[in-house]
Each structure stands twice: as structure tokens, then as C-alpha cells.
Amino acid sequence: MSAMTNSLTDSHRERLSRLGILTEPAGYVDGASLYEYVQSNPTGFVDPSGLRAEFILDAQDKIQVDRVPGGFGLDGKVDQEFVFQAEVRKINQGKFCFELHIKATLTVRMWVLSEKRGLVGDLRDKVIAHEYTHYNTYVDGFWPQIKRLGWFDGKRFLTEDKAKLAAAKLEAHVQAYYIKAQAHSISFDPFRPRRGDQLVRYNERPFNEKLVTNDIPLDE
């Protein structure tokens, strides 16, 4: 406890002992309020260090439905949504006062018709395996490479221009990489299974493309 402020230190946050309030020591990293935590989205982000929200993957597979959403006539479907942001914030700590912050979220959903809708046996197994070619492209191939960018989160720069250049390059690389992942996923669609068709599995054609970031400028 701090005798001067009558507060308790809780990880990197400070809690007023009478009010039980946590303030954000890193400044306005989670929103417009110093009391905001994980961007007011506790189910989507975690912040074990108390400093900033981390990358989040929200993936759900093999949802058995009576009708595939938005895909009339399909036996299965995978939807995905990806958001990436690299931004620069000025802090008042030392000579290197421009800090890079990275946020990334990937949401992947798989739907497969339930057995009561007639999708059974070998064909059902093939449909599930086919949808996993899409699902795994993002979850097992794409996302681990994105998570590696957490290394850049919190990097500090001497000048704002250099920090913004690093952020812009990261966003450009990630966008190009995302397009490659989408193309890889779509490449499985000509092999959408029908009864008796040969099945192409993800492990036969995994997404092994690497995300290259060796041209990102750093001041350290």
C-alpha cells in the first residue's frame, strides 16, 4: 500500500483501497477512460499483465444446424473475420516516447448440417473434413503467424515518423498475408465433396506460408 495515495498495487494497476477502482498505468490504451479495462470487452480480450489487451482468437467448430447460414443448398460452411490494427501512441516516459500498439482478432465459425437433415455416414465425414480445410487454414496456418507479431507490441521509437512507418509496414504485410490465406482457403472449394468424390484433406495441402517482417524499422 502507498502511504501517500492510500492505494494498493494490483499487478501493474493501482487500486484505491476505499473505492476498489483500478486505473490504467499505461494511459489511454484501452479507451477514453483510465479506468477502462481490456477495451470494455472482457469476453474478447485478456490482460494478465495489466498493461494492454492481447491478441484474441475466437474459433468455434462443427456447429450442427438445420440450415447453413447464408449458404442455401450447402452441407457445410466456414466464415471468418479478421481485424488487425497497428497504431502509434505518445507516452511521457523517457527519450523513446512513441510506442507501437498492436491489436488483432480472428473469428472463425464452422457450420455443418445435422444428421437429421440427411447428412450422414461417409459423406458427412467428408463434409466435415472439407470444412476443416478452410477452418485450419486460418486457425492452424494463418493465426500462429499473426500471433508472432506480439513481439512488436510495446516497441518504442525515438521519432513519430519511424514509429508510423513501422505500423504502416506491419499493416501492409498483414493485409497481403491475409489475402494469401484467403486464396489458400478458396483453393479447396473445387474439391467440395460429393458422394464418391476423392477428398482433399488439409494436411495434404497445409497453409505453410510465412509472414515476413524483417523490413520493419526498429530503434532498438
Secondary structure by P-SEA (a helix, b strand, c coil): ccccccbbbccccccccccbbbbbccccccccccccccccccccccccccccccbbbbbbccccccccccccccccbbbbbbbbbbbbbbbccccccbbbbbbbbbbbbbbbbccccccccaaaaaaaaaaaaaaaacccccaaaaaacccccccccccaaaaaaaaaaaaaaaaaaaaaaaaaaacccccccccccccccccccccccccccccccccc
